[in-house]
């Protein structure tokens, strides 16, 4: 198994775009972890428990208290749900882009194996295979966790969306009572 420094060195210039993909994926995953927490959205105990100040549930409550009702409240809730999806497209982009960068590195490394004058020397062969394998490993190493994060946060948005819908129904029912 290659050590991390040798793997990174063998990836050559392809390490930079793959590292950028990794940084974007890590940032979005952490940012969504904060933004999609129960404290900032709608807790499972809603509508029976008080909403934390500044949370999505509190914003819905304020909108309802200020006279937003019926379809307008539903539209407000839908716009809030759309905002919860912020950044998830970037995770999807990383999932697609990182393996393609790895594949580009693979093709580049293999192309280096075939110089114009016949059989490559040992150093060229080693560099080419190293680039091919390293970029493939790194591209997949970024894409797989990004795919897991994208799936996790997309599911979390679905759960929060369901809770928001229940809260809107409860708020609407409370005005009829």
C-alpha positions in Angstrom: 0.0 0.0 0.0 1.3 3.4 -1.0 2.0 5.9 1.8 0.1 9.2 1.8 3.1 11.4 0.8 4.0 9.1 -2.1 0.4 8.9 -3.2 0.1 12.7 -3.2 3.5 13.1 -5.0 2.6 10.6 -7.6 -0.7 12.4 -8.4 1.3 15.3 -9.9 -0.6 18.4 -10.8 -4.0 16.6 -10.6 -3.7 16.7 -6.8 -4.8 20.4 -6.9 -8.2 20.1 -8.5 -8.9 16.9 -6.6 -7.9 18.7 -3.3 -10.2 21.6 -4.2 -13.1 19.1 -4.7 -12.2 17.6 -1.3 -12.2 21.0 0.4 -15.6 22.0 -1.2 -17.2 18.7 -0.2 -15.9 18.9 3.4 -17.0 22.5 3.8 -20.5 21.8 2.4 -20.9 18.7 4.6 -19.9 20.6 7.8 -22.0 23.6 6.9 -25.1 21.5 6.2 -24.5 19.6 9.5 -24.9 22.9 11.3 -27.7 24.4 9.1 -29.8 21.2 9.2 -29.6 20.5 12.9 -32.8 20.3 14.9 -31.9 23.5 16.7 -31.9 25.4 13.4 -34.8 23.7 11.7 -37.8 21.9 13.2 -37.3 19.4 16.0 -39.1 16.1 16.0 -41.0 17.3 19.1 -42.7 20.1 17.2 -45.3 21.5 17.3 -45.7 20.6 21.0 -42.4 22.1 22.1 -41.3 25.7 21.9 -39.1 26.5 18.9 -35.6 27.8 19.5 -35.2 31.4 18.5 -34.0 31.9 14.9 -34.9 28.4 13.9 -37.0 27.5 10.9 -39.9 26.6 13.2 -39.7 30.0 14.9 -39.7 31.8 11.6 -42.8 29.9 10.6 -44.4 30.8 13.9 -43.5 34.5 13.5 -45.0 34.5 9.9 -48.2 32.8 11.2 -48.4 35.3 14.1 -48.0 38.2 11.7 -51.0 37.1 9.7 -49.5 34.8 7.0 -52.1 32.1 6.5 -53.2 29.3 4.2 -51.5 29.2 0.8 -49.2 32.1 1.7 -47.9 30.1 4.7 -47.4 27.0 2.6 -45.5 29.1 0.0 -43.3 30.6 2.7 -42.6 27.1 4.1 -41.7 25.9 0.6 -39.2 28.7 0.1 -37.6 27.9 3.4 -37.4 24.2 2.4 -35.7 25.2 -0.8 -33.2 27.2 1.1 -32.3 24.1 3.1 -31.0 22.5 -0.1 -28.4 25.2 -0.5 -25.0 23.8 -1.4 -26.2 20.2 -2.0 -25.7 20.7 -5.8 -22.0 21.3 -5.1 -21.7 17.9 -3.4 -23.4 16.3 -6.4 -20.9 18.2 -8.6 -17.9 16.9 -6.6 -19.3 13.3 -6.8 -19.3 13.6 -10.6 -16.1 15.7 -11.0 -13.6 14.0 -8.6 -13.7 10.6 -10.4 -13.5 12.3 -13.8 -10.4 14.1 -12.6 -9.0 10.8 -11.4 -9.8 9.3 -14.8 -8.1 12.2 -16.6 -5.0 11.6 -14.4 -5.2 7.9 -15.3 -5.4 8.6 -19.0 -2.6 11.1 -18.8 -0.4 8.7 -16.8 -1.0 5.9 -19.4 -0.4 8.2 -22.3 3.1 9.0 -20.8 3.8 5.3 -21.1 3.9 5.4 -24.8 6.6 7.8 -26.1 7.1 8.4 -29.7 10.3 6.3 -29.8 9.2 2.8 -28.8 9.2 1.2 -25.4 9.4 3.6 -22.3 12.3 3.4 -19.9 11.7 2.2 -16.3 11.5 5.7 -14.8 8.9 6.8 -17.3 6.9 3.6 -16.8 7.0 4.0 -13.0 5.9 7.7 -13.2 3.1 6.9 -15.6 1.7 4.0 -13.7 2.1 6.0 -10.4 0.1 8.9 -11.8 -2.6 6.6 -13.2 -3.1 4.8 -9.9 -2.7 7.8 -7.6 -5.2 10.0 -9.4 -7.7 7.2 -9.6 -7.4 6.4 -5.9 -7.6 10.1 -4.9 -10.6 10.9 -7.2 -12.5 7.9 -5.8 -11.4 8.7 -2.3 -13.0 12.2 -2.6 -16.1 11.1 -4.5 -17.2 8.2 -2.3 -17.4 10.3 1.0 -19.0 13.1 -1.0 -21.7 10.8 -2.3 -22.4 9.5 1.3 -22.7 13.1 2.5 -24.9 14.1 -0.4 -27.2 11.2 0.3 -27.3 11.9 4.0 -28.1 15.6 3.7 -30.7 15.0 0.9 -32.4 12.6 3.3 -32.2 15.1 6.1 -33.8 17.8 4.0 -36.7 15.3 3.3 -37.2 14.7 7.0 -37.1 18.4 7.8 -39.5 19.1 4.9 -42.0 16.5 6.3 -41.7 18.2 9.8 -42.3 21.6 8.2 -45.4 20.4 6.5 -46.7 19.0 9.7 -46.0 22.3 11.5 -47.8 24.3 8.7 -50.8 22.0 9.1 -50.8 22.4 12.9 -50.5 26.2 12.6 -53.3 26.3 10.1 -55.4 24.1 12.4 -54.7 26.4 15.3 -56.2 29.4 13.6 -59.4 27.5 12.9 -59.8 26.5 16.6 
